[in-house]
Amino acid sequence: MKKTLLVTGGDGMLGTELRAQAKDTYDVVSTDVGDMDVTDLARVRKTFEERSPALVVHGGAMTNVDGCETDPDLAYRVNALGTRNVVLAAAARDIPLVYVSTDYVFDGAGDRPVLEFDPVGPRSAYGRSKLAGEEFVRQLARGRFWIVRTQWVYGFGGKNFVDTILGAAENGLPLKVVDDQFGAPTWARDLASAILRLIGSDAGYGTYHCSSRGSCSWFEFTREILRVAGVTPASLDPMPSTELDRPAPRPAFSVLRNWMFEQTIGDPMPTWQDAVAAYLAARGAKQGT
């Protein structure tokens, strides 16, 4: 009999991939805000009672960075207290839990890839609320947890940067893209595969970074998307992030190094360039092109 894997945020990009990849190994139960609002502790506990999961991947979150900045109370209710509720329900049943976190817990002020052991220092309400979620996991999960930090996620199951860029270019719109923020674009399919490898291994609990290898700016990412897709935009120009005038600050350099993966189960992640090529090939197949 298969163990039950409960996935929160199951309708999103990561949840979509987890459901697809885990179905042969687990009985996957997918929840999202419509059927299990994580801010409602009673509802969360009832779901755990009804579904009796053996493992949990908590990917449900408020990820609208600017929305978090303009409504920090909501950000903390979802990302901090919502995480506390899921952890309490899991801990009461002694269930191991994966908490999906973010590079935004770092300040992005350095110039080298950050390790799992580097000091945190979030600069936005989104980053602070996700860090608060991490702290609840460490305090309440009775040591049975994996915190998995990732970044710049794209994929099927939600609006993402790759599709936005291609849509704009194919519609003949000029493109101006930030060239002073650096990270590692990560395909949700690769992230889901890594999480499943992690929970299925004997690597042990703890905090892990999991993103594509290498790094680039948003401008370099855009240029690679267009090159691989064979799309020529009306124009493509770099710009500083200050031109966007967004409510929330972004980390300037928050490239994650998957050090714990490298040391324990081996780094399972492809380069960001290979991941983009693989995603675009899968996207073309999905669209029949």
Buried (B, 14 or more C-beta within 10 A) or exposed (E): EEEBBBBBBBBBBBBBBBBBBBEEEBBBBBBBBEEBBBBEBEBBBEBBEEBEBBBBBBBBBBBBBBBBBEBBEBBBBBBBBBBBBBBBBBBEEEBBBBBBBBBBBBBBEBEEBBEBEBEBBBBBBBBBBBBBBBBBBBEBBBEBBBBBBBBBBBBBBBEBBBBEBBEBBEEEEEBBBBBBBBBBBBBBBBBBBBBBBBBEEEBEBBBBBBBBBBBBBBBBBBBBBBEBBEEEBEEBEBBEBEEEEEEBBBBBBBBBBBBBBBEBBEBBBBEBBBBBBBBBEBBEEEEEE
